[in-house]
């Protein structure tokens, strides 16, 4: 299992939380997706076939920018 935490500064509300958790959680291989609205982070546990790139694409597909991490 791989753990990934992404900073997503555009997270502001419960709608953001539900939108991102739904999109990321629907990816094959994702065990859990948790959005922390206060910290503006998305924590994901996943295995193949899910990838970090696919997770970022799912978040961006909901209209949220994921800036370069690190």
Backbone as JSON, one array per atom type, in Angstrom:
{
  "sequence": "XXXXXXXXXXXXXXXXXXXXXXXXXXXXXXXXXXXXXXXXXXXXXXXXXXXXXXXXXXXXXXXXXXXXXX",
  "N": [[0.86, -1.18, 0.0], [0.59, 2.19, -0.84], [1.14, 5.4, 0.47], [0.01, 8.68, -0.03], [0.16, 12.14, 0.23], [-1.27, 15.1, -0.71], [-1.0, 18.6, -1.22], [-3.6, 20.81, -1.7], [-4.44, 23.76, -2.37], [-6.88, 24.99, -3.08], [-9.0, 23.85, -1.73], [-11.83, 24.42, 0.15], [-14.26, 23.86, 1.42], [-17.0, 21.68, 2.48], [-18.19, 20.73, 0.16], [-16.06, 20.7, -1.64], [-14.55, 18.71, -0.39], [-16.26, 16.41, -0.6], [-16.46, 16.19, -3.39], [-13.78, 15.74, -4.25], [-13.04, 13.46, -2.7], [-14.9, 11.63, -3.7], [-14.21, 11.44, -6.45], [-11.5, 10.59, -6.4], [-11.69, 8.34, -4.77], [-13.11, 6.65, -6.42], [-11.32, 5.58, -8.18], [-9.75, 2.69, -9.46], [-8.0, 0.63, -7.3], [-7.6, 2.43, -5.27], [-7.64, 2.58, -1.84], [-8.4, 4.29, 0.22], [-9.45, 7.7, 0.49], [-8.96, 10.75, 1.86], [-9.96, 13.95, 2.65], [-8.73, 16.82, 4.18], [-10.14, 19.6, 5.11], [-9.41, 21.9, 6.61], [-6.61, 21.78, 6.6], [-6.13, 21.77, 3.93], [-5.45, 19.42, 2.45], [-5.08, 16.26, 0.73], [-5.21, 12.98, 1.53], [-4.2, 9.85, 0.49], [-4.49, 6.34, 0.21], [-3.22, 3.78, -1.67], [-2.93, 1.17, -4.17], [-1.52, -0.51, -7.04], [-3.84, -0.78, -9.71], [-3.82, 2.01, -9.53], [-2.22, 5.21, -9.72], [0.03, 7.87, -8.7], [-0.1, 9.91, -10.55], [-2.57, 9.45, -11.77], [-4.25, 9.96, -9.63], [-3.78, 12.69, -9.14], [-4.74, 13.63, -11.6], [-7.44, 12.96, -11.34], [-8.24, 14.67, -9.27], [-7.7, 17.18, -10.43], [-9.48, 16.96, -12.52], [-11.85, 17.49, -11.26], [-11.74, 20.17, -11.07], [-9.85, 21.38, -9.44], [-6.71, 22.79, -8.81], [-3.62, 21.15, -8.6], [-0.77, 21.97, -7.24], [2.8, 21.75, -7.98], [4.37, 19.37, -5.92], [6.4, 19.12, -2.96]],
  "CA": [[0.0, 0.0, 0.0], [1.33, 3.44, -0.93], [0.49, 6.57, 1.05], [0.31, 9.92, -0.73], [-0.54, 13.31, 0.73], [-1.13, 16.21, -1.63], [-1.52, 19.91, -0.84], [-4.52, 21.33, -2.71], [-4.84, 25.02, -1.73], [-8.23, 25.45, -3.44], [-10.01, 23.18, -0.91], [-12.39, 25.42, 1.07], [-15.55, 23.55, 2.02], [-17.42, 20.28, 2.43], [-18.44, 20.36, -1.24], [-14.74, 20.34, -2.17], [-14.22, 17.43, 0.23], [-17.06, 15.34, -1.19], [-16.12, 16.1, -4.8], [-12.46, 15.12, -4.4], [-13.07, 12.1, -2.17], [-15.66, 10.8, -4.63], [-13.46, 11.21, -7.69], [-10.3, 9.8, -6.12], [-12.13, 7.06, -4.24], [-13.65, 5.82, -7.5], [-10.23, 5.01, -8.97], [-9.42, 1.3, -9.15], [-6.76, 0.52, -6.55], [-7.59, 3.36, -4.15], [-8.24, 2.02, -0.64], [-9.05, 5.38, 0.94], [-9.14, 9.08, 0.11], [-9.46, 11.61, 2.93], [-9.68, 15.38, 2.49], [-8.73, 17.64, 5.39], [-10.48, 20.94, 4.62], [-8.63, 22.89, 7.34], [-5.2, 21.7, 6.19], [-6.15, 21.75, 2.45], [-4.69, 18.27, 1.97], [-5.75, 15.03, 0.34], [-4.4, 11.81, 1.88], [-4.69, 8.71, -0.28], [-3.83, 5.05, 0.3], [-3.54, 3.11, -2.93], [-2.09, 0.15, -4.79], [-1.75, -0.62, -8.48], [-3.36, -0.02, -10.85], [-3.83, 3.46, -9.3], [-0.91, 5.86, -9.69], [-0.02, 9.25, -8.22], [-0.52, 10.74, -11.69], [-4.02, 9.27, -11.95], [-4.9, 10.63, -8.5], [-3.71, 14.12, -9.44], [-5.65, 13.89, -12.72], [-8.82, 12.9, -10.83], [-8.48, 15.91, -8.52], [-7.77, 18.27, -11.41], [-10.71, 16.75, -13.28], [-12.93, 18.11, -10.49], [-11.58, 21.62, -11.14], [-8.91, 21.86, -8.43], [-5.31, 22.76, -9.23], [-2.68, 20.51, -7.69], [0.53, 22.54, -7.57], [3.92, 20.82, -7.79], [4.56, 19.02, -4.51], [7.78, 18.9, -2.56]],
  "C": [[0.9, 1.24, 0.0], [0.49, 4.55, -0.31], [0.95, 7.8, 0.31], [-0.5, 11.04, -0.1], [-0.23, 14.48, -0.19], [-1.7, 17.49, -1.02], [-2.36, 20.43, -2.0], [-5.11, 22.62, -2.14], [-6.26, 25.49, -2.01], [-9.33, 24.76, -2.65], [-10.5, 24.17, 0.14], [-13.61, 24.95, 1.85], [-15.87, 22.06, 1.92], [-17.74, 19.82, 1.02], [-17.13, 19.95, -1.89], [-14.36, 18.94, -1.68], [-14.96, 16.28, -0.44], [-16.69, 15.12, -2.66], [-14.8, 15.36, -5.0], [-12.47, 13.69, -3.88], [-13.82, 11.16, -3.09], [-14.87, 10.45, -5.87], [-12.24, 10.32, -7.45], [-10.69, 8.41, -5.62], [-12.67, 6.11, -5.3], [-12.56, 5.16, -8.35], [-9.95, 3.58, -8.51], [-8.06, 1.26, -8.46], [-6.67, 1.46, -5.36], [-8.34, 2.73, -2.97], [-8.96, 3.08, 0.17], [-8.57, 6.71, 0.41], [-9.78, 9.97, 1.16], [-9.01, 13.04, 2.68], [-9.76, 16.05, 3.85], [-8.92, 19.08, 4.93], [-9.6, 21.99, 5.3], [-7.18, 22.93, 6.89], [-5.03, 21.79, 4.67], [-5.27, 20.62, 1.9], [-5.61, 17.12, 1.59], [-4.8, 13.89, 0.66], [-5.02, 10.58, 1.22], [-3.84, 7.48, 0.02], [-4.22, 4.29, -0.95], [-2.51, 2.04, -3.29], [-2.35, 0.21, -6.29], [-3.14, -1.2, -8.7], [-3.38, 1.51, -10.66], [-2.39, 3.98, -9.26], [-1.08, 7.28, -9.14], [-0.52, 10.17, -9.33], [-2.03, 10.66, -11.91], [-4.79, 9.97, -10.84], [-4.91, 12.13, -8.73], [-4.68, 14.46, -10.56], [-7.11, 13.86, -12.26], [-9.17, 14.17, -10.06], [-8.61, 17.09, -9.48], [-9.01, 18.17, -12.28], [-11.94, 17.31, -12.58], [-12.79, 19.62, -10.44], [-10.63, 22.22, -10.12], [-7.49, 21.73, -8.94], [-4.49, 22.06, -8.16], [-1.29, 21.03, -8.05], [1.64, 21.5, -7.39], [4.17, 20.6, -6.3], [6.05, 18.9, -4.22], [8.44, 20.09, -2.17]]
}
